[in-house]
Amino acid sequence: MLLSLKISIAIGAGIVVALPVALPCGTCGAPLSGEPELVSGMLGLVERNAMRYFLAVDAYLAAPDNFEKRLSLWYAATEKYPRQLHDLSEADYLKFKRADRERQGSVRP
């Protein structure tokens, strides 16, 4: 099985070249054992935080006027990747976020 990608390269004054690339997908991102290899260290931290921010934006766009719905959507989205993103139980997460919201409300007009 091949994974097809299109890579865009910017050359000079606004010229973009798109190159099709085919990669063997049977081993993409996984060692020979077949298990995915988790990224650790600073790179892993940056990748996990980038994913959390992406999921937060996605939750906000889905429910911009409903704080509780955004919290539920974000938590559900992170639970799709429990090995990488699970930190707290849902009850603890909601408790901390509601407390944060109350503190922000007392500071902001």
C-alpha positions in Angstrom: 0.0 0.0 0.0 1.3 3.4 -0.9 0.6 6.7 0.8 0.4 9.6 -1.7 1.4 13.1 -0.6 1.6 16.3 -2.5 4.5 18.5 -1.2 4.5 22.2 -2.1 7.8 24.0 -2.3 8.0 27.8 -2.6 10.6 28.9 -5.1 11.6 32.5 -5.6 9.0 35.3 -6.0 5.8 33.5 -5.1 6.2 30.5 -7.4 5.0 27.3 -5.8 5.9 23.9 -7.2 3.8 20.8 -6.2 5.6 17.5 -6.2 3.7 14.3 -5.9 5.4 11.8 -3.5 4.6 8.1 -2.9 5.7 6.4 0.3 5.3 2.8 1.3 2.7 3.1 4.0 3.2 -0.3 5.6 6.0 1.0 7.8 5.3 4.7 8.0 5.7 5.9 11.6 6.1 2.4 13.1 9.1 0.2 13.9 9.3 -3.3 12.6 7.3 -4.6 15.5 4.2 -2.8 14.1 3.7 -0.8 17.3 3.8 3.0 17.0 6.8 4.6 18.6 5.8 7.5 20.8 7.9 10.6 20.6 9.4 11.6 24.0 11.4 14.5 25.3 11.0 18.1 24.2 9.8 17.2 20.7 7.0 15.0 22.2 6.0 17.8 24.5 5.8 20.3 21.7 3.8 17.8 19.5 1.3 17.0 22.3 0.8 20.7 23.1 0.3 21.5 19.4 -2.3 18.7 19.2 -4.1 20.1 22.3 -4.2 23.6 20.8 -5.6 22.2 17.5 -8.3 20.3 19.4 -9.1 23.5 21.4 -9.6 25.5 18.3 -11.7 22.8 16.8 -13.9 22.6 19.9 -14.2 26.4 19.9 -15.3 26.5 16.3 -17.9 23.8 16.9 -19.5 25.7 19.9 -18.2 29.3 20.0 -21.0 30.5 22.4 -21.2 27.5 24.7 -18.4 27.1 27.3 -19.6 23.8 28.7 -20.1 22.2 25.3 -16.5 23.3 24.3 -15.1 21.6 27.4 -16.9 18.4 26.6 -15.9 18.4 23.0 -12.3 19.1 23.8 -12.1 16.4 26.5 -13.8 13.8 24.2 -11.4 14.7 21.4 -8.3 14.2 23.6 -9.6 10.9 24.8 -9.3 9.6 21.2 -5.6 9.7 21.9 -5.3 8.5 25.5 -1.7 7.3 25.3 -0.5 10.7 24.3 -3.0 13.2 25.7 -4.8 11.7 28.8 -3.8 13.7 31.9 -6.9 14.0 34.1 -10.3 12.4 34.7 -13.1 14.2 33.0 -14.5 15.3 36.4 -11.2 16.8 37.5 -10.7 18.5 34.1 -14.1 20.1 34.3 -13.6 21.2 37.9 -10.3 22.9 37.0 -11.6 24.6 33.9 -14.7 25.9 35.7 -12.5 27.3 38.4 -10.3 29.0 35.8 -13.3 30.5 34.2 -14.5 31.9 37.5 -11.1 33.4 38.2 -11.0 35.0 34.7 -14.5 36.3 35.2 -13.5 38.1 38.4 -10.5 39.8 36.6 -12.2 40.7 33.3 -15.1 43.2 33.0 
